[in-house]
Amino acid sequence: SLTGDGSYLFGIPSSVYWMSRRYDAPFLTVIYNNQGWSATKNNLLKLYPHGIAKRDDRYWVNFDQPADLSKIAEAAGGAYALSVSDPEKLPEALASSIDMVKSGRSAVVDVRLPQISQQKD
């Protein structure tokens, strides 16, 4: 599955990976992690393309204290967990994750993207 970080969190990953392990149904998840809610930011910009939020880069969408999202799956269901921030390392991370799924273990690759907003407060 391919998902954003916000959708991943709302999907209750602890239950998903526990069930995956319990019922021997491994799968691969790739998380597009921009450390915030891009849907909220994008909709705001559609409504107010020249607004104060854009001018000040203040969208209130950041996940402060970013988590290593792949570790949720590892803790809850024993999934193979990787975080990747270097694009050069992504092919290797995906290949090893696919191998894990083929061997019967779910895998999660948390792909760190540039943060959606540089807002600090």
LUMVOKOL-615448 format. One line per field, with one value per residue (C-alpha): residue in three letters; x, y, z. Coordinates in Angstrom, 3 decimals. Example, Ala and Ser with C-alpha at 12.3 -4.5 7.8 and 13.67 -1.06 7.14 Angstrom:
BEGIN
residuo: ALA | SER
X: 12.300 | 13.670
Y: -4.500 | -1.060
Z: 7.800 | 7.140
This chain:
BEGIN
residuo: SER | LEU | THR | GLY | ASP | GLY | SER | TYR | LEU | PHE | GLY | ILE | PRO | SER | SER | VAL | TYR | TRP | MET | SER | ARG | ARG | TYR | ASP | ALA | PRO | PHE | LEU | THR | VAL | ILE | TYR | ASN | ASN | GLN | GLY | TRP | SER | ALA | THR | LYS | ASN | ASN | LEU | LEU | LYS | LEU | TYR | PRO | HIS | GLY | ILE | ALA | LYS | ARG | ASP | ASP | ARG | TYR | TRP | VAL | ASN | PHE | ASP | GLN | PRO | ALA | ASP | LEU | SER | LYS | ILE | ALA | GLU | ALA | ALA | GLY | GLY | ALA | TYR | ALA | LEU | SER | VAL | SER | ASP | PRO | GLU | LYS | LEU | PRO | GLU | ALA | LEU | ALA | SER | SER | ILE | ASP | MET | VAL | LYS | SER | GLY | ARG | SER | ALA | VAL | VAL | ASP | VAL | ARG | LEU | PRO | GLN | ILE | SER | GLN | GLN | LYS | ASP
X: 0.000 | 1.060 | -0.082 | 0.636 | 1.749 | -1.559 | -3.604 | -1.250 | -1.828 | -5.602 | -5.620 | -4.733 | -1.557 | -1.093 | -4.253 | -3.442 | -0.027 | -1.139 | -3.853 | -1.376 | 0.848 | -2.027 | -3.526 | -0.254 | -1.130 | 2.081 | 2.159 | 4.354 | 3.503 | 5.338 | 4.643 | 5.088 | 6.146 | 6.169 | 5.564 | 2.195 | -1.214 | -0.773 | -4.492 | -5.306 | -2.617 | -3.593 | -7.289 | -6.483 | -4.380 | -7.216 | -9.594 | -7.127 | -4.283 | -2.947 | -3.812 | -1.871 | -1.166 | 0.771 | 2.538 | 3.695 | 4.038 | 1.730 | -0.700 | -0.852 | -0.403 | 2.985 | 3.435 | 5.706 | 8.027 | 7.976 | 7.735 | 9.467 | 6.190 | 7.602 | 8.373 | 4.629 | 4.274 | 7.400 | 6.177 | 2.589 | 3.078 | 6.745 | 6.956 | 10.266 | 10.705 | 12.842 | 13.088 | 14.700 | 15.619 | 18.300 | 16.695 | 19.760 | 18.959 | 15.302 | 15.769 | 17.710 | 15.140 | 12.275 | 14.094 | 14.829 | 11.247 | 9.819 | 12.080 | 10.682 | 7.099 | 7.944 | 9.359 | 6.091 | 6.751 | 5.062 | 7.326 | 7.016 | 9.239 | 8.860 | 10.081 | 11.086 | 10.187 | 10.796 | 8.575 | 5.309 | 5.778 | 8.711 | 6.425 | 8.110 | 5.306
Y: 0.000 | 3.586 | 6.175 | 9.573 | 9.977 | 11.488 | 8.688 | 6.124 | 7.470 | 7.667 | 4.063 | 2.692 | 0.936 | -0.898 | -2.933 | -3.426 | -4.960 | -7.034 | -8.560 | -9.037 | -11.066 | -12.949 | -14.068 | -14.519 | -11.858 | -9.906 | -6.811 | -3.819 | -0.261 | 2.781 | 5.970 | 9.335 | 11.240 | 15.010 | 15.422 | 17.079 | 17.140 | 18.175 | 17.757 | 20.515 | 22.811 | 22.153 | 22.821 | 26.042 | 27.201 | 26.382 | 28.575 | 31.360 | 31.214 | 34.641 | 34.491 | 35.158 | 31.454 | 31.283 | 34.570 | 33.551 | 29.767 | 29.209 | 26.397 | 24.655 | 21.276 | 20.079 | 16.999 | 18.429 | 15.912 | 13.670 | 9.968 | 7.059 | 5.737 | 2.402 | 1.504 | 1.438 | -1.548 | -3.169 | -2.853 | -3.915 | -6.695 | -7.497 | -5.799 | -5.073 | -1.325 | 1.120 | 4.904 | 6.381 | 10.022 | 9.575 | 8.969 | 6.975 | 4.373 | 3.934 | 1.193 | -0.960 | -0.338 | -1.335 | -4.455 | -5.671 | -4.902 | -6.887 | -9.788 | -9.618 | -9.734 | -12.718 | -14.461 | -13.904 | -10.709 | -7.347 | -4.408 | -0.644 | 1.920 | 5.408 | 7.684 | 11.049 | 13.882 | 17.597 | 18.943 | 20.382 | 23.676 | 25.290 | 26.782 | 26.516 | 27.433
Z: 0.000 | -0.636 | 1.887 | 3.312 | 6.905 | 8.034 | 6.465 | 7.953 | 11.450 | 10.996 | 9.726 | 13.195 | 12.073 | 15.363 | 14.665 | 10.990 | 11.593 | 14.541 | 12.313 | 9.486 | 11.768 | 13.403 | 10.081 | 8.206 | 5.632 | 5.032 | 2.862 | 2.077 | 3.074 | 1.748 | 3.698 | 1.988 | 5.091 | 4.713 | 8.464 | 8.020 | 6.390 | 2.766 | 2.009 | 4.486 | 3.123 | -0.507 | 0.128 | 1.963 | -0.972 | -3.408 | -1.430 | -0.604 | -3.129 | -2.143 | 1.546 | 4.693 | 5.234 | 1.974 | 2.573 | 6.073 | 5.487 | 8.472 | 7.726 | 11.140 | 9.487 | 10.802 | 12.932 | 15.596 | 17.219 | 14.134 | 14.873 | 13.175 | 11.776 | 10.635 | 14.249 | 15.052 | 12.729 | 14.130 | 17.715 | 17.065 | 14.550 | 14.166 | 10.777 | 9.114 | 9.656 | 7.705 | 7.518 | 4.426 | 3.927 | 1.255 | -2.176 | -3.241 | -0.562 | -1.510 | -4.170 | -1.695 | 1.054 | -1.242 | -2.452 | 1.085 | 2.118 | -0.792 | 0.186 | 3.723 | 2.469 | 0.258 | 3.337 | 5.247 | 7.203 | 6.647 | 5.888 | 6.222 | 4.520 | 6.009 | 3.196 | 4.637 | 2.275 | 2.719 | 5.476 | 4.172 | 6.016 | 7.761 | 10.399 | 13.799 | 16.216
